[in-house]
Amino acid sequence: MADRNVLTASDVTIEYPAHSVSSAFTAVKGFTLVIEPGEIVGLVGSSGSGKSTLAQVASGQAAIRGSKENSPRIIGGSLDVLGFQMRGLKRANLNKLTLGVGYVAQDAGSNLTSNMTVAELVAEPLFLRDKRFNRQEAGLKAATLVDALLLPVGTMLKQPHELSSGQRQRVAIARGLILDPVLLIADEPTAGVDVSVRGAVVDVIAGLQRSRGASALIVSHDLDALGRAVDRIAVIHEGVVVGLGPIDEVLGDPRHPYVAGLARETYADEDESDEGDEMDEAGGDDDDASAEAEYEANEDADSARAEARREENR
Ligand SMILES: Nc1ncnc2c1ncn2[C@@H]1O[C@H](COP(=O)(O)OP(=O)(O)OP(=O)(O)O)[C@@H](O)[C@H]1O
């Protein structure tokens, strides 16, 4: 029976299978999350915490790439996306799933076909789905998205090499949005985007999806960029959800040292721009200091682990 939620993850465990030089690795452990229609959720966490792995599995991209490429696979729990059980999803259903799920990969901006114009790149998914799609309508849709993503209209005639990396990333986002996905999964959509427009880009993604009653899962390690655009955040740490809810609630009542560190960092940033704003936190300075120390230690350990794992898989 189809699930009314856009995404329902119950105790999902995901692993990268063993291959010639390395053993199997569990990247996500017991992940639970529900995304309702029209809801915008941010997935936050440090490097190597499992965000991209989840995004690849939930969007169907891992299944499309298949086992040959050492793609991650669900080994425990259940993940339902748009009514499809992602565990052991058949190829025919995978095609149906991707009609409704848009995916913007972490490095999407740097993988755009080099000899196409922005107009062609953004409109291409329409023609891949329907060769006879009306060209004028496609051009108009592409231009509207390019404009919404704060790119100059002149960008339409340019090729990727004529754009900055942040502009290329925004072209990739426009590509991900042009099919009006029921669920957009965007992995670090603001990577490389100028800091002054990062928040606005997330706002555009959230606004466009919300206006159609559609949903989004926006992966980011940048809470500032998610800002007020998301309804809730899920904080993931070492593959486990350690915080879930509206940003202010999660950060205001941290239940895990990683979240406490995240809160402290976020509030410190806010204090820098608003000097009179004092934090009134229970627990006192000693607790804050130890949480921050643990957060920083975790961050360092995460980066080291992620790098070691990448090295191992080279
Ligand atoms: N192909 C792979 N094989 C084995 N392990 C992998 C593979 N790809 C990633 N991992 C490991 O899985 C864990 C989660 O990685 P993932 O890329 O999902 O994290 P992330 O939170 O998206 O990090 P980042 O913010 O750096 O992109 C990491 O420990 C990583 O090293």
The ligand as an SDF file (V2000), in Angstrom:
LIG
                    3D

 31 33  0  0  0  0  0  0  0  0999 V2000
   32.3650    4.1080   -2.0180 N   0  0  0  0  0  0  0  0  0  0  0  0
   32.5380    4.0430   -0.7060 C   0  0  0  0  0  0  0  0  0  0  0  0
   32.9530    2.9110   -0.1210 N   0  0  0  0  0  0  0  0  0  0  0  0
   33.0960    2.8000    1.2110 C   0  0  0  0  0  0  0  0  0  0  0  0
   32.8530    3.8170    2.0730 N   0  0  0  0  0  0  0  0  0  0  0  0
   32.4390    4.9770    1.5610 C   0  0  0  0  0  0  0  0  0  0  0  0
   32.2630    5.1610    0.1480 C   0  0  0  0  0  0  0  0  0  0  0  0
   31.8280    6.4350   -0.0710 N   0  0  0  0  0  0  0  0  0  0  0  0
   31.7510    7.0170    1.1480 C   0  0  0  0  0  0  0  0  0  0  0  0
   32.1120    6.1520    2.1120 N   0  0  0  0  0  0  0  0  0  0  0  0
   32.1690    6.4040    3.5680 C   0  0  0  0  0  0  0  0  0  0  0  0
   30.8380    6.4980    4.0760 O   0  0  0  0  0  0  0  0  0  0  0  0
   30.7910    7.4830    5.1040 C   0  0  0  0  0  0  0  0  0  0  0  0
   29.7240    8.4910    4.7710 C   0  0  0  0  0  0  0  0  0  0  0  0
   30.1420    9.1940    3.6130 O   0  0  0  0  0  0  0  0  0  0  0  0
   29.2240   10.3250    2.9740 P   0  0  0  0  0  0  0  0  0  0  0  0
   29.8780   10.7750    1.7060 O   0  0  0  0  0  0  0  0  0  0  0  0
   27.8390    9.8330    2.8980 O   0  0  0  0  0  0  0  0  0  0  0  0
   29.3250   11.4680    4.0810 O   0  0  0  0  0  0  0  0  0  0  0  0
   28.8650   12.9890    3.9770 P   0  0  0  0  0  0  0  0  0  0  0  0
   28.2130   13.2920    5.2680 O   0  0  0  0  0  0  0  0  0  0  0  0
   28.0820   13.2320    2.7520 O   0  0  0  0  0  0  0  0  0  0  0  0
   30.2640   13.7270    3.8810 O   0  0  0  0  0  0  0  0  0  0  0  0
   30.6280   15.0580    3.0300 P   0  0  0  0  0  0  0  0  0  0  0  0
   29.9430   16.1950    3.7340 O   0  0  0  0  0  0  0  0  0  0  0  0
   32.1240   15.1130    3.1570 O   0  0  0  0  0  0  0  0  0  0  0  0
   30.1490   14.8280    1.6420 O   0  0  0  0  0  0  0  0  0  0  0  0
   32.1890    8.0860    5.2060 C   0  0  0  0  0  0  0  0  0  0  0  0
   32.8770    7.4620    6.2660 O   0  0  0  0  0  0  0  0  0  0  0  0
   32.8200    7.7540    3.8810 C   0  0  0  0  0  0  0  0  0  0  0  0
   34.2230    7.6320    3.9880 O   0  0  0  0  0  0  0  0  0  0  0  0
  1  2  1  0
  2  3  1  0
  2  7  2  0
  3  4  2  0
  4  5  1  0
  5  6  2  0
  6  7  1  0
  6 10  1  0
  7  8  1  0
  8  9  2  0
  9 10  1  0
 10 11  1  0
 11 12  1  0
 11 30  1  0
 12 13  1  0
 13 14  1  0
 13 28  1  0
 14 15  1  0
 15 16  1  0
 16 17  2  0
 16 18  1  0
 16 19  1  0
 19 20  1  0
 20 21  2  0
 20 22  1  0
 20 23  1  0
 23 24  1  0
 24 25  2  0
 24 26  1  0
 24 27  1  0
 28 29  1  0
 28 30  1  0
 30 31  1  0
M  END
$$$$
